[in-house]
Amino acid sequence: MASHLVLDAYNVIGALERYRDAETFDAAREFLINDALKAAGWTGREVHVVFDAHRSPDRERTEPLAGGAVRVVYSGAGQSADDFIERLVGRLDGPFTVYTADFALQRTVLARGGVRATPREFADLLDELPAVTHRPGVPRRSRIADHLSAETRLKLEEIRRRAEGN
């Protein structure tokens, strides 16, 4: 059973300075896709990068990268990235985390049993990677979360969400 990271791509690009500093919008997209490849490689999770193309006349398309570890999706005509993500998380097999600042999408993710995370949390995940990539011969430091069951992680996430609601 695979575990998944889902990126609401344009939402992440708009929220993080690292992408807004790109010279062009195409460059920002490529930068995000490269970051998704790094995240997939180091976390071992499947990454879905979903771009909103609902104003495009084109049909939905998916581009698998790195042997399918990363899937770049462009939603089809009349379908937003949020619509695609809602359908995607309904059919994923295994735990998933969706990175978005969209409150309505976050609520949907929580209702479907997933973990919602902000674009800033994706940036934090990426910030952990350089320490590992500078010394590839040194094993990655173990984190407590690596040793918890999926059920325990979900319960802890529920506790965290309740605490944020106060």
Secondary structure as UniProt FT lines:
FT   STRAND          4..8
FT   HELIX           9..15
FT   HELIX           17..20
FT   HELIX           25..43
FT   STRAND          46..51
FT   TURN            54..55
FT   STRAND          61..65
FT   HELIX           66..68
FT   STRAND          70..74
FT   TURN            77..78
FT   HELIX           81..91
FT   STRAND          96..99
FT   HELIX           103..111
FT   TURN            112..113
FT   STRAND          115..117
FT   HELIX           119..133
FT   TURN            136..137
FT   HELIX           144..147
FT   HELIX           150..165
//
